[in-house]
Amino acid sequence: MVYAKKFFSDVSLVEISKGDYKKEFVEYELNVTSTLKTPTNFYNFLEGLNQYSSIVQADFPIHLEATKESITSIFKIKVYDTNVTH
């Protein structure tokens, strides 16, 4: 969440599922709803996911809707983290 706030002015992460993935990883699926000023922030966010310590996958569809003041984005991400209980 802290990472996402670097790029989005309003961000909500909601966990929609959590499950074991081949017992070596835990998979978290998150709904992301955010507000941003320019599309560049969104693409910088995606680019920065490569530096994240866990494996992160942004899923399609990615919904972007522009108003005069901002852009709202809605998309899902999956985070694969090491399963420490394995």
WOVEN-V562525 format. One record per residue. N is the residue number from 1. RES is the residue in one small letter. PSI is psi in radians with two decimals (none if undefined). NEAR is the number of other ideal C-beta (glycine too) atoms within 10 Angstrom. Layout:
# WOVEN-V562525
((N	RES	PSI	NEAR) (N	RES	PSI	NEAR))
This chain:
# WOVEN-V562525
((1	m	-0.72	9) (2	v	-0.73	6) (3	y	-0.80	13) (4	a	-0.60	16) (5	k	-0.27	11) (6	k	-0.41	11) (7	f	-0.43	19) (8	f	2.46	21) (9	s	-0.44	11) (10	d	2.06	11) (11	v	2.45	19) (12	s	2.18	14) (13	l	2.13	14) (14	v	2.10	10) (15	e	2.13	10) (16	i	-0.28	9) (17	s	2.74	9) (18	k	2.24	12) (19	g	2.81	9) (20	d	2.41	12) (21	y	1.82	14) (22	k	0.48	9) (23	k	-0.18	9) (24	e	-0.38	10) (25	f	2.70	17) (26	v	2.31	18) (27	e	2.17	17) (28	y	2.31	19) (29	e	2.24	16) (30	l	2.44	20) (31	n	2.27	13) (32	v	2.15	20) (33	t	2.21	15) (34	s	2.86	22) (35	t	2.35	16) (36	l	2.80	20) (37	k	-0.69	12) (38	t	2.70	10) (39	p	-0.41	12) (40	t	-0.68	10) (41	n	-0.72	17) (42	f	-0.82	19) (43	y	-0.60	11) (44	n	-0.65	13) (45	f	-0.85	21) (46	l	-0.75	14) (47	e	-0.70	9) (48	g	-0.33	14) (49	l	-0.41	15) (50	n	-0.41	7) (51	q	-0.09	8) (52	y	2.52	10) (53	s	-0.48	7) (54	s	2.90	13) (55	i	2.21	14) (56	v	2.31	19) (57	q	2.15	12) (58	a	2.23	14) (59	d	2.60	12) (60	f	2.66	7) (61	p	2.64	8) (62	i	2.06	13) (63	h	2.08	10) (64	l	2.28	13) (65	e	2.16	9) (66	a	2.46	9) (67	t	-3.09	8) (68	k	-0.54	4) (69	e	-0.51	7) (70	s	-3.13	16) (71	i	2.28	17) (72	t	2.35	15) (73	s	2.47	21) (74	i	2.17	14) (75	f	2.99	18) (76	k	2.54	16) (77	i	2.63	18) (78	k	2.36	16) (79	v	2.19	19) (80	y	2.00	16) (81	d	2.66	15) (82	t	2.30	12) (83	n	1.78	14) (84	v	-0.26	6) (85	t	-0.12	7) (86	h	none	10))
